[in-house]
């Protein structure tokens, strides 16, 4: 009777070991994924409640970027990416020689 009880405990330990082995990858990969999903859901809920402010900030940011790009395009000279006209080069030489 004692021997039968001891064998039953060993077989239960084997079953628990297999369940623990199967649960290890779930905990290793699934738990960080679950935490990430919960974090993204929370961030989405917070951002959705402030969407008017976010939209306003986005419009201001896009406008600022467009202004800076437009302003940069008007630049000319040595630091410009555009080719200079040959007449411009001769007039610069003429002014430098004076």
Backbone as a ProteinNet text record, in pm:
[ID]
protein_1_A
[PRIMARY]
XXXXXXXXXXXXXXXXXXXXXXXXXXXXXXXXXXXXXXXXXXXXXXXXXXXXXXXXXXXXXXXXXXXXXXXXXXXXXXXXXXXXXXXXXXXXXXXXXX
[TERTIARY]
82.6	0	87	194.5	283.5	357.2	392.9	463.8	373.6	246.8	151.1	134.9	129.3	116.1	240.4	359.3	483.6	489.4	443.9	441.3	341.7	231.3	131.2	188.4	266.4	327.3	430	506.4	604.6	536.2	425.7	356.6	293	243.9	191.5	302.8	421.1	533.9	572.6	564.5	596.4	495.9	369.4	264.7	284.2	311.1	335.4	460.7	559.9	682.4	655.7	575.1	540.1	456	362	281.5	368.3	461.7	553	641.9	685.7	768.6	689.7	563	477.9	444.6	433.4	399	517.5	639.3	757.9	762.1	744.9	746.8	629.9	516.2	401.6	434.2	494.8	531.9	646.2	739	856	819.4	734.2	698.6	562.3	470.2	334	316.7	385.3	369.9	420.2	539.1	580	486.4	435	339.7	213	163.7	43.3	64.9	180.1	210.3	218	278.4	286	149.1	63.6	-72	-150.1	-138.3	-206.7	-153.8	-22.9	35.4	-11.3	-17.5	-64.8	-212	-290.5	-432.1	-449.7	-371.3	-377.4	-333.9	-225.1	-178.5	-283.3	-348	-453.4	-571.1	-607.2	-719.1	-684.3	-561.6	-519.8	-513	-455.6	-444.5	-581.6	-671.9	-805.7	-881	-855.7	-925.5	-870.8	-750.7	-690	-670.1	-754.2	-729.5	-735.8	-814.6	-820.2	-686.7	-625.9	-496.2	-389.4	-396.2	-297	-311.3	-433.4	-456.1	-406.4	-433.3	-384.4	-232.6	-171.4	-25.1	33.2	-32.2	13	3.1	-104.8	-121	-12.1	14.9	119.7	256.5	283.6	411.6	430.7	327.7	337.4	355.9	284.2	300.4	441.1	499	635.2	735.4	718.7	809	796.6	673.8	655.3	720.3	707.4	768.7	920.6	980	1125	1175.5	1104.2	1145	1130.9	1023.7	1002.4	1110.2	1144.7	1245.6	1383.6	1413.1	1542.3	1555	1444.4	1447.1	1480.4	1460.7	1488.3	1636.2	1713.3	1853.2	1932.1	2031	2120.3	2258.6	2357.1	2494.1	2580.5	2687.1	2785.5	2726.3	2636.6	2580.5	2453.6	2421.9	2301.3	2328.7	2227.3	2243.4	2216.2	2169.2	2134.2	2256.6	2261	2369.7	2351.1	2462.5	2454.5	2467.5	2405.5	2409.4	2547.2	2603.6	2736.4	2744.4	2637.1	2639.1	2657	2600.5	2616.3	2761.8	2832.3	2971.6	3058.2	3034	3115.4	3089.1	2965.2	2936.8	2999.5	3009.6	3074.9	3224.3	3287.2	3430.4	3456.9	3363.7	3380.1	3373.3	3281.7	3267.6	3384.6	3440	3552.3	3679	3694.3	3813.6	3812.7	3700.8	3692.2	3740.3
-118.8	0	125.1	126.2	240.3	255.8	145.1	149.5	206.5	172.7	223.8	375.5	424.3	567.3	642.7	582.2	644.5	654.7	551.6	555	659.2	676	775.5	916.3	940.7	1072.1	1100.5	998.6	1017	1046.4	978	1004.6	1143	1190.2	1326.4	1428.5	1398.5	1489.8	1499.1	1388.2	1389.1	1471.8	1460	1537.7	1686.5	1721.6	1862.4	1914.9	1831.2	1870.5	1899.8	1813.5	1836.7	1963.2	1984.9	2107.1	2231.2	2221.5	2334	2359.1	2251.8	2265	2328.2	2293.8	2352.9	2498.1	2530.7	2667.7	2762.8	2709.7	2794.8	2883	2830.2	2918.9	3017.6	2975.5	3066.5	3184.7	3158.5	3266.3	3349.7	3284.9	3354.6	3447.6	3401.9	3481.5	3548.5	3480.8	3532.1	3644	3636	3739	3875.9	3886.4	4017.3	4068.7	3978.2	4018	4071.1	4004.3	4048.4	4185.1	4204	4332.5	4442.1	4412	4509	4544.7	4444.5	4470.3	4555.6	4526.1	4607.4	4750.7	4765.8	4899.6	4977.4	4911.3	4979	5015.7	4929.7	4959.2	5079.5	5083.9	5197.8	5325.8	5318.3	5436.6	5482.5	5388.6	5424.4	5491.4	5443.2	5504	5645.8	5664.6	5798.4	5893.4	5847.2	5932.5	5963	5867.7	5891.4	5996	6001.4	6099.4	6240.5	6252.1	6382.6	6405.6	6349.2	6354	6494.6	6585.4	6722	6793.2	6774.6	6835.4	6775.2	6644.6	6577.3	6622.5	6634.9	6681	6824.2	6910.5	7048.2	7055.5	6977.1	6973.1	6919.8	6820.7	6764.4	6867.3	6943.3	7047.1	7153.1	7196	7295.2	7239.7	7114.5	7052.9	7042.3	6996.9	6984.9	7122.9	7222.6	7358.2	7410.6	7384.2	7427.6	7360.1	7231.2	7159.6	7213.2	7237.8	7293.6	7431	7513.8	7646.4	7635.6	7547.2	7532.4	7478.3	7384.2	7329.9	7436.3	7511.5	7617.3	7724.5	7758.9	7861.2	7814.4	7688.4	7633.8	7633.6	7613	7608.9	7742.1	7853.3	7986.2	8022.8	7948.9	7980.8	7962.1	8045.2	8027.1	8070.9	8024.9	8061.6	7938.8	7951.8	7843.2	7720.2	7740.6	7625.5	7573.5	7624.4	7582	7454.1	7374.8	7252.1	7277.2	7394.6	7426.1	7478.3	7447.8	7497.3	7646.9	7716.9	7861.5	7886.7	7990	8027.9	8085.8	8061.9	8115.2	8267.7	8338.4	8483.7	8524	8446.6	8476	8461.2	8361.7	8340.1	8456.3	8504	8614.1	8743	8764.5	8885.3	8875.4	8756.5	8740.2	8768.2	8722.2	8747.1	8896.6	8960.6	9103.3	9180.5	9143.2	9210.6	9179.7	9057.5	9021.3	9094.5	9121.6	9189.9	9337.1	9396.7	9541	9577.6
0	0	0	79.6	86.4	-46.4	-108.4	-235	-344.9	-346.2	-444.2	-427.6	-302.8	-275.3	-324.1	-307.8	-350.8	-504.2	-574.5	-721.2	-771.8	-702.7	-742.4	-728.2	-622.2	-602.9	-713.3	-754.1	-860.1	-993.2	-1022.7	-1148.8	-1147.3	-1031.5	-1021.5	-1040	-988	-1004.7	-1151.5	-1223.1	-1366.1	-1444.9	-1408.5	-1476.6	-1448.8	-1323.9	-1289.8	-1358.7	-1371.5	-1441.5	-1588.2	-1652.6	-1793.4	-1809.4	-1716.6	-1723.4	-1702.4	-1609.6	-1586.4	-1706.8	-1771.7	-1890.9	-2005.3	-2016.1	-2119.5	-2086.6	-1958.7	-1919.2	-1929.9	-1930.2	-1934.5	-2059.9	-2180.9	-2298.4	-2300	-2246.9	-2241.2	-2152.2	-2036.8	-1946.3	-2003.5	-2070.7	-2123.3	-2238.4	-2328.1	-2446.3	-2433.3	-2371.5	-2363.6	-2263.6	-2151.7	-2048.1	-2094.8	-2155.5	-2207.1	-2316.9	-2398.8	-2503.1	-2440	-2338.7	-2269.6	-2204	-2142	-2079.1	-2185.6	-2299.8	-2408.8	-2463.8	-2479.9	-2529.9	-2431.3	-2304.6	-2203.7	-2203.2	-2219.2	-2224.7	-2346.4	-2461.6	-2582.7	-2570.7	-2508.7	-2489.1	-2397.3	-2292.2	-2199.8	-2270.1	-2346.3	-2419.3	-2520.5	-2586.9	-2681.9	-2613.9	-2497.5	-2425	-2379.5	-2332.7	-2288.8	-2407.7	-2518	-2636.1	-2696.1	-2691.8	-2746.8	-2665.6	-2537.1	-2455.1	-2476.7	-2533	-2558.8	-2708.1	-2792.2	-2935.8	-2992.9	-2934.6	-2986.3	-2966.3	-2850	-2823.8	-2913.8	-2932.9	-3016.9	-3161.9	-3210.1	-3346.7	-3363.9	-3267.8	-3274.4	-3275.2	-3189.2	-3186	-3315.5	-3374.2	-3500.4	-3612.6	-3616.4	-3718.8	-3703.1	-3581.3	-3557.4	-3597.9	-3563.2	-3596.6	-3747.4	-3818.9	-3965	-4027.7	-3977.6	-4028.6	-4006.7	-3890.9	-3861.9	-3955	-3976.8	-4066.8	-4208.7	-4254.6	-4388.8	-4399.7	-4297.8	-4298	-4307.5	-4228.1	-4229.3	-4362.7	-4421.5	-4551.4	-4658.8	-4657.8	-4755.8	-4741.9	-4620.5	-4595.1	-4639.2	-4618.4	-4658.8	-4810.9	-4882.4	-5028.5	-5091.3	-5022.9	-5077.5	-5068.3	-4992.9	-4972.7	-5101.9	-5125.2	-5239.4	-5197.2	-5271.8	-5239.2	-5224.7	-5148.5	-5135.8	-5068.8	-4974.4	-4902.8	-4969.5	-5086.1	-5155.8	-5233.5	-5253.9	-5330.4	-5478.7	-5513.5	-5651.8	-5726.6	-5854.5	-5938.1	-5960.8	-5970.1	-5996.4	-6145.2	-6190.3	-6330.5	-6360.8	-6480.5	-6512.5	-6500.9	-6530.9	-6517	-6371.6	-6281.4	-6139.2	-6095.9	-6152.1	-6116.3	-6163.8	-6284.9	-6336.6	-6258.5	-6216.5	-6139.3	-5999.9	-5943.8	-5813.5	-5826	-5936.2	-5956.3	-5974	-6042.1	-6067.2	-5935.1	-5845.5	-5716.6	-5624	-5634.2	-5547.9	-5589.1	-5717.3	-5765	-5730.7	-5704.1	-5678.9	-5542.8
[MASK]
++++++++++++++++++++++++++++++++++++++++++++++++++++++++++++++++++++++++++++++++++++++++++++++++++

